[in-house]
């Protein structure tokens, strides 16, 4: 019997990255929309994710949180979808998936709230500086359609949507390499389905 796959989300959150991953997989899943300060902090949900944040998934008796981890888990859980490279070809896949979830996420968030480490403080942070982080990402996607080889993968879901958010909200500016990479991903049918579903959820 197939394990039930439950997706905990809010349409106004970065859980939409995992939502996109689920739509790319094309497997059945049950969405559970949680509210900020409400069901997201309920005892029932905190038992699954003590952080009280989304996204999270429950796959049978397994619980996975953190967007990058969920994308990697799902690609492995459904190998027939081809969203993870062969194990021997996963160097760039792991590298940029987790670079984005650690360095880019932290650098972007700190910059957004006006906290920027000075030259002396930068050595304490994995990302160093926001500018250095963006430069590394630009180099990673330059001249590539996909970030981890010749095929679309879960890394493109996470890296691509993170770049897309950065462009849409102005955090990453309009570096041409990033724009070109995102433009090659943003019209995928699975992403359009996510947008439509999130809009419906927000309308209630």
KESEKOL-213977 format. One record per residue: residue number from 1; chain; residue in three letters; y, z negated, x negated of N, C-alpha, C, O in turn. Coordinates in nm, 2 decimals, decimal comma. Atoms other than C-alpha are relative to their C-alpha. Layout:
<sites>
   i ch  aa     ny     nz     nx    cay    caz    cax     cy     cz     cx     oy     oz     ox
 NUM  A ALA      Y      Z      X      Y      Z      X      Y      Z      X      Y      Z      X
...
</sites>
This chain:
<sites>
   i ch  aa     ny     nz     nx    cay    caz    cax     cy     cz     cx     oy     oz     ox
   1  A UNK  -0,12   0,00  -0,08   0,00   0,00   0,00   0,12   0,00  -0,09   0,13  -0,07  -0,19
   2  A UNK  -0,12  -0,01   0,08   0,34   0,09  -0,13   0,09  -0,13   0,01   0,10  -0,18   0,12
   3  A UNK  -0,08   0,12   0,00   0,56  -0,20  -0,23   0,14   0,03   0,07   0,19   0,13   0,05
   4  A UNK  -0,13  -0,02  -0,06   0,87  -0,25  -0,02   0,11  -0,01  -0,11   0,11  -0,10  -0,19
   5  A UNK  -0,11   0,00   0,09   1,19  -0,17  -0,21   0,13  -0,04   0,08   0,17   0,04   0,16
   6  A UNK  -0,12   0,05  -0,07   1,50  -0,37  -0,09   0,11   0,01  -0,10   0,11  -0,04  -0,21
   7  A UNK  -0,13  -0,02   0,08   1,85  -0,29  -0,22   0,11  -0,09   0,06   0,15  -0,06   0,17
   8  A UNK  -0,11   0,09  -0,05   2,12  -0,56  -0,19   0,13   0,06  -0,06   0,14   0,08  -0,18
   9  A UNK  -0,11  -0,07   0,04   2,46  -0,41  -0,20   0,13  -0,04   0,08   0,12  -0,11   0,18
  10  A UNK  -0,12  -0,01  -0,08   2,82  -0,39  -0,08   0,07   0,13  -0,04   0,08   0,16  -0,15
  11  A UNK  -0,05  -0,14   0,03   2,99  -0,05  -0,04   0,12   0,00  -0,09   0,16   0,10  -0,15
  12  A UNK  -0,12   0,00   0,08   3,30  -0,17  -0,22  -0,03  -0,08  -0,13   0,04  -0,17  -0,17
  13  A UNK   0,04   0,06   0,13   3,12  -0,26  -0,55  -0,07   0,10  -0,08  -0,09   0,21  -0,04
  14  A UNK   0,07  -0,08   0,09   2,96  -0,12  -0,85  -0,15   0,02   0,03  -0,22   0,09  -0,04
  15  A UNK   0,14  -0,02  -0,04   2,63  -0,15  -0,67  -0,02   0,15   0,04  -0,14   0,19   0,05
  16  A UNK   0,01  -0,14  -0,04   2,70   0,21  -0,57  -0,07   0,08  -0,12  -0,12   0,19  -0,09
  17  A UNK   0,08  -0,06   0,11   2,56   0,30  -0,92  -0,15   0,00   0,03  -0,22   0,10   0,01
  18  A UNK   0,14   0,01  -0,04   2,22   0,17  -0,82  -0,03   0,08   0,12  -0,14   0,13   0,13
  19  A UNK   0,02  -0,08  -0,12   2,26   0,33  -0,48  -0,02   0,15  -0,04  -0,11   0,21   0,02
  20  A UNK   0,02  -0,14   0,05   2,30   0,67  -0,66  -0,14   0,01  -0,06  -0,20   0,11  -0,03
  21  A UNK   0,13   0,00   0,07   1,99   0,59  -0,87  -0,11   0,01   0,11  -0,20   0,09   0,10
  22  A UNK   0,10   0,00  -0,11   1,79   0,52  -0,55   0,00   0,13   0,07  -0,11   0,18   0,10
  23  A UNK   0,00  -0,13  -0,07   1,90   0,84  -0,39  -0,05   0,11  -0,09  -0,12   0,21  -0,04
  24  A UNK   0,06  -0,10   0,09   1,81   1,04  -0,70  -0,15  -0,01   0,00  -0,22   0,08  -0,02
  25  A UNK   0,15   0,02   0,00   1,46   0,88  -0,69  -0,06   0,07   0,12  -0,17   0,12   0,11
  26  A UNK   0,06  -0,06  -0,12   1,41   1,00  -0,33  -0,11  -0,08   0,05  -0,20  -0,03   0,12
  27  A UNK   0,11   0,09  -0,05   1,18   0,70  -0,25   0,06  -0,08   0,11   0,18  -0,11   0,12
  28  A UNK  -0,05   0,09  -0,11   1,21   0,48   0,06   0,05  -0,13  -0,05  -0,01  -0,19  -0,14
  29  A UNK  -0,05   0,14   0,03   1,42   0,17   0,03   0,08  -0,05   0,12   0,12   0,02   0,21
  30  A UNK  -0,07   0,07  -0,11   1,58  -0,08   0,27   0,13  -0,06  -0,05   0,12  -0,15  -0,13
  31  A UNK  -0,13   0,06   0,05   1,95  -0,15   0,21   0,03  -0,12   0,08   0,01  -0,13   0,20
  32  A UNK  -0,05   0,12  -0,06   2,09  -0,49   0,28   0,14  -0,02  -0,05   0,16  -0,04  -0,16
  33  A UNK  -0,15   0,01   0,04   2,47  -0,50   0,29   0,04  -0,15   0,01   0,03  -0,21   0,12
  34  A UNK  -0,05   0,14   0,01   2,61  -0,84   0,18   0,15   0,00   0,00   0,22   0,09  -0,04
  35  A UNK  -0,14   0,02  -0,01   2,96  -0,97   0,23   0,05  -0,09  -0,11  -0,02  -0,19  -0,15
  36  A UNK  -0,05   0,09   0,10   3,18  -1,12  -0,04   0,04  -0,13   0,06   0,10  -0,14   0,16
  37  A UNK  -0,03   0,13  -0,04   3,21  -1,49  -0,01  -0,08  -0,05   0,12  -0,07  -0,16   0,17
  38  A UNK   0,08   0,03  -0,11   2,97  -1,48   0,28  -0,15   0,01  -0,03  -0,20  -0,08  -0,10
  39  A UNK   0,14  -0,01   0,03   2,61  -1,36   0,27  -0,04   0,01  -0,15  -0,15  -0,01  -0,19
  40  A UNK   0,02  -0,01   0,14   2,65  -1,29  -0,10  -0,02  -0,14  -0,07  -0,08  -0,15  -0,17
  41  A UNK   0,01   0,14   0,05   2,67  -1,67  -0,15  -0,09  -0,08   0,08  -0,10  -0,20   0,07
  42  A UNK   0,09   0,07  -0,09   2,41  -1,76   0,10  -0,12  -0,06  -0,08  -0,15   0,00  -0,19
  43  A UNK   0,11   0,06   0,07   2,12  -1,99  -0,01  -0,12   0,10  -0,02  -0,18   0,11  -0,12
  44  A UNK   0,11  -0,10   0,00   1,87  -1,71   0,07   0,02   0,10  -0,11  -0,07   0,14  -0,19
  45  A UNK  -0,02  -0,10   0,10   2,04  -1,46  -0,16   0,01  -0,06  -0,14  -0,03  -0,01  -0,24
  46  A UNK  -0,01   0,07   0,12   2,12  -1,71  -0,43  -0,14  -0,03  -0,06  -0,15  -0,05  -0,18
  47  A UNK   0,13   0,02   0,05   1,75  -1,78  -0,45  -0,05   0,13  -0,08  -0,14   0,11  -0,16
  48  A UNK   0,04  -0,13   0,07   1,71  -1,41  -0,56   0,09   0,02  -0,12   0,04   0,06  -0,23
  49  A UNK  -0,09  -0,02   0,11   2,02  -1,38  -0,77   0,10  -0,12   0,00   0,20  -0,12   0,07
  50  A UNK  -0,08   0,12   0,01   2,18  -1,71  -0,87   0,15   0,03  -0,03   0,24  -0,06  -0,01
  51  A UNK  -0,14  -0,04   0,03   2,50  -1,52  -0,98   0,07   0,03   0,13   0,20   0,03   0,13
  52  A UNK  -0,07  -0,03  -0,13   2,57  -1,44  -0,61   0,08   0,13   0,00   0,18   0,14   0,06
  53  A UNK  -0,06  -0,13   0,01   2,66  -1,08  -0,70  -0,09   0,11   0,03  -0,21   0,09   0,03
  54  A UNK   0,08  -0,12  -0,01   2,54  -0,73  -0,63   0,03   0,09  -0,11   0,14   0,09  -0,17
  55  A UNK   0,12  -0,03  -0,07   2,35  -0,52  -0,70  -0,12  -0,09  -0,04  -0,11  -0,16  -0,15
  56  A UNK   0,13   0,06   0,03   2,00  -0,66  -0,69  -0,10   0,08   0,08  -0,07   0,14   0,18
  57  A UNK   0,11  -0,06  -0,08   1,67  -0,51  -0,59  -0,12  -0,10   0,00  -0,13  -0,18  -0,09
  58  A UNK   0,12   0,07  -0,01   1,35  -0,67  -0,47  -0,11   0,11   0,02  -0,11   0,18   0,12
  59  A UNK   0,11  -0,10   0,00   1,04  -0,45  -0,54  -0,13  -0,07   0,01  -0,19  -0,11  -0,09
  60  A UNK   0,12   0,09  -0,02   0,74  -0,62  -0,39   0,04  -0,14  -0,03   0,13  -0,20   0,03
  61  A UNK  -0,04   0,14   0,03   0,75  -0,96  -0,55   0,08  -0,01  -0,13   0,10  -0,12  -0,18
  62  A UNK  -0,09   0,00   0,12   0,97  -0,85  -0,84   0,15   0,01   0,04   0,18   0,09   0,13
  63  A UNK  -0,14  -0,01  -0,02   1,34  -0,91  -0,85   0,07   0,04  -0,13   0,04  -0,01  -0,24
  64  A UNK  -0,08  -0,05   0,11   1,58  -0,72  -1,08   0,15  -0,01   0,03   0,18   0,04   0,14
  65  A UNK  -0,14   0,00  -0,01   1,95  -0,78  -1,12   0,06   0,08  -0,12  -0,01   0,12  -0,21
  66  A UNK  -0,08  -0,07   0,11   2,22  -0,61  -1,34  -0,03   0,15   0,01  -0,14   0,20   0,00
  67  A UNK   0,01  -0,15  -0,03   2,29  -0,24  -1,28  -0,08   0,08  -0,10  -0,16   0,16  -0,06
  68  A UNK   0,07  -0,08   0,10   2,17  -0,10  -1,61  -0,15  -0,03   0,00  -0,23   0,05  -0,01
  69  A UNK   0,14   0,05  -0,01   1,85  -0,31  -1,59  -0,07   0,06   0,12  -0,19   0,11   0,11
  70  A UNK   0,06  -0,06  -0,12   1,79  -0,19  -1,24  -0,03   0,15  -0,01  -0,14   0,20   0,02
  71  A UNK   0,02  -0,15   0,02   1,83   0,18  -1,33  -0,11   0,02  -0,09  -0,20   0,11  -0,06
  72  A UNK   0,11  -0,01   0,09   1,60   0,14  -1,62  -0,14  -0,03   0,06  -0,24   0,03   0,04
  73  A UNK   0,12   0,05  -0,06   1,34  -0,05  -1,42  -0,05   0,11   0,10  -0,16   0,14   0,11
  74  A UNK   0,03  -0,10  -0,11   1,35   0,21  -1,13  -0,06   0,12  -0,07  -0,15   0,18  -0,01
  75  A UNK   0,05  -0,12   0,07   1,30   0,50  -1,37  -0,14  -0,02  -0,05  -0,22   0,07  -0,04
  76  A UNK   0,14   0,03   0,04   0,99   0,33  -1,51  -0,09  -0,02   0,11  -0,21   0,01   0,11
  77  A UNK   0,09   0,03  -0,12   0,86   0,22  -1,17  -0,04   0,12   0,07  -0,14   0,12   0,14
  78  A UNK   0,03  -0,12  -0,07   0,87   0,57  -1,04   0,00   0,12  -0,11   0,09   0,20  -0,10
  79  A UNK   0,00  -0,10   0,11   0,78   0,79  -1,35  -0,01   0,14   0,05   0,03   0,23  -0,02
  80  A UNK   0,01  -0,14  -0,05   0,70   1,09  -1,13   0,13   0,06   0,03   0,14   0,19   0,04
  81  A UNK  -0,13  -0,05  -0,02   1,07   1,13  -1,07   0,07   0,06  -0,12   0,16   0,14  -0,11
  82  A UNK  -0,05  -0,06   0,12   1,13   1,22  -1,43   0,14  -0,05  -0,04   0,21   0,02  -0,12
  83  A UNK  -0,14   0,05   0,03   1,45   1,00  -1,46   0,00  -0,09  -0,12   0,11  -0,14  -0,16
  84  A UNK   0,00   0,06   0,14   1,34   0,84  -1,79  -0,07   0,10  -0,09  -0,17   0,16  -0,06
  85  A UNK   0,06  -0,09   0,10   1,27   1,05  -2,10  -0,14  -0,06  -0,04  -0,17  -0,18  -0,01
  86  A UNK   0,12   0,05   0,06   0,93   1,02  -2,27   0,03  -0,11  -0,09   0,13  -0,11  -0,16
  87  A UNK  -0,03   0,12   0,09   0,90   0,69  -2,46   0,05   0,04  -0,14   0,13  -0,03  -0,19
  88  A UNK  -0,04  -0,04   0,13   0,93   0,87  -2,79   0,14   0,06  -0,01   0,20   0,08  -0,12
  89  A UNK  -0,13  -0,06   0,00   1,26   1,03  -2,68   0,11  -0,09   0,06   0,21  -0,03   0,12
  90  A UNK  -0,09   0,09  -0,07   1,44   0,72  -2,55   0,11  -0,06  -0,08   0,18  -0,15  -0,03
  91  A UNK  -0,10   0,06   0,08   1,67   0,64  -2,84   0,14   0,01   0,06   0,20  -0,09   0,08
  92  A UNK  -0,14  -0,02  -0,06   1,99   0,79  -2,69   0,00  -0,06   0,14   0,10  -0,11   0,18
  93  A UNK   0,01   0,05  -0,14   1,87   0,69  -2,34   0,03  -0,15   0,00   0,12  -0,19   0,07
  94  A UNK  -0,03   0,14   0,01   1,86   0,32  -2,43   0,14  -0,03  -0,06   0,21  -0,12  -0,01
  95  A UNK  -0,12   0,03   0,07   2,15   0,33  -2,67   0,12   0,01   0,09   0,20  -0,08   0,10
  96  A UNK  -0,12  -0,02  -0,07   2,41   0,47  -2,43   0,00  -0,07   0,14   0,10  -0,10   0,19
  97  A UNK   0,01   0,07  -0,13   2,28   0,31  -2,11   0,05  -0,15  -0,03   0,13  -0,20   0,05
  98  A UNK  -0,04   0,14   0,02   2,32  -0,04  -2,27   0,13  -0,01  -0,07   0,20  -0,12  -0,06
  99  A UNK  -0,13   0,00   0,06   2,63   0,05  -2,47   0,10  -0,01   0,12   0,20  -0,08   0,11
 100  A UNK  -0,09  -0,01  -0,11   2,80   0,13  -2,14   0,00  -0,13   0,08   0,11  -0,18   0,12
 101  A UNK   0,00   0,13  -0,08   2,68  -0,19  -1,96   0,05  -0,12  -0,08   0,09  -0,22  -0,02
 102  A UNK  -0,05   0,11   0,08   2,78  -0,41  -2,25   0,14   0,03  -0,06   0,24  -0,04  -0,02
 103  A UNK  -0,13  -0,02   0,07   3,07  -0,26  -2,46   0,10   0,06   0,10   0,21   0,00   0,11
 104  A UNK  -0,10  -0,07  -0,09   3,24  -0,03  -2,20   0,04  -0,10   0,11   0,16  -0,11   0,15
 105  A UNK  -0,03   0,09  -0,11   3,21  -0,28  -1,92   0,09  -0,11  -0,04   0,19  -0,14   0,03
 106  A UNK  -0,08   0,11   0,04   3,35  -0,57  -2,11   0,14   0,04  -0,05   0,24  -0,02  -0,01
 107  A UNK  -0,13  -0,05   0,05   3,63  -0,37  -2,28   0,09   0,04   0,11   0,21   0,01   0,11
 108  A UNK  -0,08  -0,05  -0,12   3,74  -0,21  -1,95   0,05  -0,12   0,08   0,16  -0,12   0,13
 109  A UNK  -0,03   0,11  -0,08   3,73  -0,54  -1,76   0,11  -0,08  -0,07   0,21  -0,12   0,00
 110  A UNK  -0,10   0,08   0,07   3,93  -0,73  -2,03   0,13   0,07   0,01   0,24   0,01   0,03
 111  A UNK  -0,13  -0,08   0,00   4,19  -0,45  -2,04   0,06  -0,01   0,14   0,18  -0,02   0,15
 112  A UNK  -0,05   0,00  -0,14   4,22  -0,44  -1,66   0,07  -0,13   0,04   0,17  -0,13   0,11
 113  A UNK  -0,06   0,13  -0,03   4,31  -0,81  -1,65   0,11  -0,04  -0,10   0,16  -0,15  -0,09
 114  A UNK  -0,11   0,02   0,10   4,55  -0,78  -1,94  -0,04  -0,09  -0,12   0,05  -0,14  -0,19
 115  A UNK   0,04   0,08   0,12   4,34  -0,96  -2,20  -0,05   0,10  -0,10  -0,16   0,15  -0,08
 116  A UNK   0,04  -0,10   0,10   4,32  -0,75  -2,51  -0,01  -0,08  -0,14   0,09  -0,14  -0,18
 117  A UNK   0,01   0,08   0,12   4,18  -0,91  -2,83   0,09   0,06  -0,11   0,10   0,19  -0,13
 118  A UNK  -0,08  -0,05   0,11   4,41  -0,88  -3,13  -0,09   0,04  -0,12  -0,21   0,02  -0,11
 119  A UNK   0,08  -0,05   0,11   4,30  -0,74  -3,47  -0,10  -0,11  -0,06  -0,21  -0,08  -0,10
 120  A UNK   0,08   0,11   0,06   4,17  -1,08  -3,59  -0,12  -0,04   0,10  -0,23  -0,07   0,05
 121  A UNK   0,10   0,04  -0,10   3,98  -1,15  -3,26  -0,11   0,11   0,02  -0,22   0,07   0,07
 122  A UNK   0,09  -0,11  -0,03   3,81  -0,81  -3,24  -0,14  -0,02  -0,06  -0,24   0,03   0,00
 123  A UNK   0,13   0,02   0,07   3,53  -0,91  -3,48  -0,09  -0,09   0,08  -0,21  -0,09   0,06
 124  A UNK   0,08   0,08  -0,08   3,41  -1,16  -3,22  -0,06   0,07   0,12  -0,15   0,01   0,18
 125  A UNK   0,04  -0,07  -0,12   3,35  -0,90  -2,96  -0,09   0,13  -0,04  -0,05   0,20  -0,13
 126  A UNK   0,09  -0,12   0,03   3,07  -0,64  -2,95   0,07   0,13   0,01   0,03   0,22  -0,06
 127  A UNK  -0,07  -0,13  -0,02   3,31  -0,37  -2,84   0,11   0,02  -0,10   0,16   0,13  -0,11
 128  A UNK  -0,11  -0,02   0,09   3,57  -0,44  -3,10   0,14   0,01   0,07   0,21  -0,08   0,09
 129  A UNK  -0,12  -0,02  -0,07   3,86  -0,28  -2,92  -0,03   0,11   0,11  -0,13   0,18   0,10
 130  A UNK   0,01  -0,09  -0,11   3,90  -0,08  -2,60   0,00   0,15  -0,06  -0,08   0,23  -0,02
 131  A UNK  -0,02  -0,14   0,06   4,02   0,23  -2,80  -0,13   0,04  -0,08  -0,17   0,16  -0,06
 132  A UNK   0,12  -0,03   0,08   3,72   0,21  -3,04  -0,12   0,03   0,09  -0,20   0,12   0,07
 133  A UNK   0,11  -0,02  -0,09   3,48   0,19  -2,75   0,01   0,13   0,07  -0,09   0,20   0,08
 134  A UNK  -0,01  -0,13  -0,06   3,62   0,49  -2,57  -0,02   0,11  -0,09  -0,08   0,21  -0,06
 135  A UNK   0,02  -0,10   0,10   3,63   0,69  -2,89  -0,15   0,02  -0,02  -0,20   0,14  -0,03
 136  A UNK   0,15  -0,02   0,02   3,25   0,62  -2,93  -0,06   0,07   0,11  -0,15   0,15   0,09
 137  A UNK   0,05  -0,06  -0,11   3,18   0,72  -2,58   0,04   0,15   0,01  -0,05   0,23   0,05
 138  A UNK  -0,04  -0,14   0,00   3,38   1,04  -2,61  -0,09   0,08  -0,10  -0,13   0,19  -0,07
 139  A UNK   0,09  -0,07   0,10   3,18   1,13  -2,92  -0,14   0,02   0,05  -0,21   0,12   0,03
 140  A UNK   0,14   0,00  -0,05   2,85   1,05  -2,74  -0,02   0,12   0,11  -0,12   0,18   0,11
 141  A UNK   0,02  -0,10  -0,10   2,92   1,30  -2,45   0,06   0,13  -0,04   0,04   0,23   0,03
 142  A UNK  -0,06  -0,13   0,04   3,11   1,57  -2,64  -0,10   0,11  -0,02  -0,19   0,10  -0,09
 143  A UNK   0,08  -0,11   0,01   2,95   1,90  -2,59  -0,14  -0,01   0,07  -0,22   0,08   0,05
 144  A UNK   0,13   0,02  -0,07   2,66   1,76  -2,38   0,02   0,00   0,15   0,11  -0,04   0,20
 145  A UNK   0,01   0,00  -0,14   2,57   1,82  -2,03  -0,06  -0,14   0,05  -0,01  -0,20   0,14
 146  A UNK   0,06   0,12  -0,02   2,35   1,51  -2,03   0,00  -0,09  -0,12   0,00  -0,04  -0,23
 147  A UNK  -0,02   0,09   0,12   2,38   1,20  -2,25  -0,12  -0,03  -0,08  -0,11  -0,07  -0,20
 148  A UNK   0,12   0,04   0,07   2,02   1,16  -2,35  -0,11   0,11  -0,01  -0,22   0,09   0,02
 149  A UNK   0,09  -0,11   0,01   1,87   1,50  -2,40   0,03   0,12   0,09   0,15   0,13   0,13
 150  A UNK  -0,03  -0,12  -0,08   1,83   1,82  -2,20  -0,02  -0,02   0,15   0,01   0,08   0,22
 151  A UNK   0,02   0,02  -0,14   1,75   1,66  -1,87   0,09  -0,12   0,05   0,12  -0,21  -0,02
 152  A UNK  -0,07   0,11  -0,07   1,94   1,44  -1,62  -0,09  -0,12   0,00  -0,21  -0,11   0,02
 153  A UNK   0,08   0,12   0,00   1,82   1,08  -1,65   0,08  -0,12   0,06   0,19  -0,11   0,10
 154  A UNK  -0,06   0,12  -0,05   1,89   0,73  -1,53   0,13  -0,04  -0,09   0,22  -0,10  -0,04
 155  A UNK  -0,11   0,02   0,08   2,13   0,70  -1,83   0,12   0,07   0,05   0,24   0,02   0,04
 156  A UNK  -0,11  -0,08  -0,05   2,35   0,97  -1,68   0,05  -0,07   0,13   0,17  -0,06   0,16
 157  A UNK  -0,05   0,07  -0,12   2,36   0,77  -1,35   0,09  -0,11  -0,04   0,20  -0,12   0,01
 158  A UNK  -0,08   0,12   0,04   2,49   0,46  -1,52   0,12   0,04  -0,08   0,23  -0,01  -0,05
 159  A UNK  -0,11  -0,04   0,09   2,70   0,62  -1,79   0,10   0,08   0,08   0,22   0,06   0,08
 160  A UNK  -0,09  -0,09  -0,08   2,83   0,89  -1,56   0,09  -0,06   0,10   0,20  -0,04   0,11
 161  A UNK  -0,08   0,07  -0,11   2,93   0,67  -1,27   0,11  -0,09  -0,06   0,22  -0,11  -0,01
 162  A UNK  -0,10   0,08   0,07   3,10   0,43  -1,51   0,12   0,08  -0,05   0,23   0,03  -0,04
 163  A UNK  -0,11  -0,09   0,04   3,30   0,71  -1,66   0,08   0,05   0,12   0,20   0,05   0,12
 164  A UNK  -0,06  -0,04  -0,12   3,37   0,84  -1,31   0,10  -0,10   0,05   0,21  -0,06   0,09
 165  A UNK  -0,09   0,11  -0,05   3,52   0,51  -1,20   0,12  -0,01  -0,10   0,23  -0,03  -0,05
 166  A UNK  -0,11   0,01   0,09   3,72   0,49  -1,52   0,10   0,11   0,01   0,22   0,08  -0,01
 167  A UNK  -0,09  -0,11  -0,02   3,87   0,83  -1,46   0,07  -0,01   0,13   0,20   0,00   0,14
 168  A UNK  -0,06   0,01  -0,13   3,93   0,78  -1,09   0,10  -0,11   0,01   0,20  -0,10   0,08
 169  A UNK  -0,09   0,12   0,00   4,10   0,44  -1,14   0,10   0,00  -0,11   0,18  -0,10  -0,12
 170  A UNK  -0,10  -0,01   0,11   4,29   0,55  -1,45  -0,03  -0,09  -0,12   0,05  -0,09  -0,22
 171  A UNK   0,03   0,09   0,12   4,12   0,30  -1,69  -0,03   0,08  -0,12   0,00   0,03  -0,23
 172  A UNK   0,04  -0,08   0,12   3,99   0,58  -1,92   0,09   0,11  -0,03   0,07   0,19  -0,12
 173  A UNK  -0,09  -0,11   0,02   4,28   0,82  -1,89  -0,07   0,13   0,04  -0,15   0,13   0,13
 174  A UNK   0,05  -0,13  -0,03   4,19   1,18  -1,89  -0,05   0,08  -0,12  -0,02   0,19  -0,14
 175  A UNK   0,06  -0,07   0,12   4,01   1,25  -2,22  -0,09   0,11   0,04  -0,18   0,10   0,12
 176  A UNK   0,07  -0,12  -0,05   3,88   1,60  -2,18  -0,15   0,00  -0,01  -0,22   0,05   0,08
 177  A UNK   0,15   0,01   0,02   3,53   1,53  -2,31  -0,06  -0,09   0,12  -0,17  -0,05   0,17
 178  A UNK   0,05   0,09  -0,11   3,49   1,25  -2,05   0,01   0,07   0,13  -0,08   0,07   0,22
 179  A UNK  -0,02  -0,07  -0,12   3,63   1,46  -1,77  -0,11   0,11   0,02  -0,16   0,13   0,12
 180  A UNK   0,10  -0,10   0,00   3,40   1,75  -1,86  -0,14  -0,05   0,04  -0,21   0,00   0,12
 181  A UNK   0,13   0,06  -0,03   3,09   1,53  -1,86  -0,01  -0,05   0,14  -0,11  -0,02   0,21
 182  A UNK   0,00   0,05  -0,14   3,18   1,36  -1,53   0,00   0,12   0,10  -0,07   0,11   0,20
 183  A UNK   0,00  -0,12  -0,09   3,26   1,70  -1,37  -0,14   0,06   0,02  -0,17   0,12   0,12
 184  A UNK   0,13  -0,06  -0,01   2,91   1,81  -1,45  -0,10  -0,08   0,08  -0,21  -0,04   0,11
 185  A UNK   0,09   0,09  -0,08   2,76   1,52  -1,25   0,05  -0,03   0,14  -0,03  -0,06   0,23
 186  A UNK  -0,06   0,05  -0,12   3,00   1,44  -0,97  -0,04   0,07   0,13  -0,02   0,01   0,24
 187  A UNK   0,03  -0,08  -0,12   2,88   1,71  -0,73  -0,15  -0,01   0,03  -0,20   0,07   0,11
 188  A UNK   0,15   0,01  -0,03   2,51   1,61  -0,73  -0,01  -0,05   0,15   0,06  -0,14   0,19
 189  A UNK   0,02   0,03  -0,14   2,38   1,59  -0,37  -0,03  -0,15   0,03   0,02  -0,20   0,13
 190  A UNK   0,03   0,14  -0,01   2,25   1,24  -0,42   0,12  -0,09   0,00   0,13  -0,19   0,08
 191  A UNK  -0,13   0,08   0,00   2,60   1,11  -0,50   0,08   0,02   0,12   0,15  -0,07   0,17
 192  A UNK  -0,07  -0,03  -0,13   2,74   1,28  -0,19  -0,06  -0,08   0,11   0,01  -0,13   0,20
 193  A UNK   0,07   0,08  -0,10   2,48   1,10   0,02   0,05  -0,15  -0,01   0,07  -0,22   0,09
 194  A UNK  -0,05   0,13   0,02   2,59   0,77  -0,14   0,14  -0,02   0,06   0,17  -0,12   0,13
 195  A UNK  -0,14   0,01  -0,05   2,96   0,83  -0,06   0,00   0,00   0,16   0,07  -0,08   0,21
 196  A UNK   0,01  -0,01  -0,15   2,87   0,92   0,31  -0,05  -0,14   0,05   0,00  -0,19   0,15
 197  A UNK   0,06   0,12  -0,05   2,65   0,61   0,35   0,10  -0,12  -0,02   0,11  -0,21   0,07
 198  A UNK  -0,09   0,11   0,02   2,91   0,37   0,19   0,12   0,01   0,10   0,17  -0,09   0,15
 199  A UNK  -0,11  -0,02  -0,10   3,18   0,52   0,42  -0,04  -0,05   0,14   0,03  -0,12   0,21
 200  A UNK   0,05   0,05  -0,13   2,96   0,45   0,72  -0,01  -0,15   0,00   0,02  -0,21   0,10
 201  A UNK   0,00   0,15   0,00   2,90   0,09   0,61   0,13  -0,06   0,01   0,15  -0,17   0,08
 202  A UNK  -0,14   0,06   0,00   3,27   0,03   0,56   0,06   0,01   0,14   0,14  -0,08   0,18
 203  A UNK  -0,04  -0,01  -0,14   3,33   0,15   0,92  -0,07  -0,09   0,09  -0,03  -0,11   0,20
 204  A UNK   0,08   0,09  -0,09   3,07  -0,09   1,05  -0,09   0,07   0,10  -0,16   0,01   0,17
</sites>
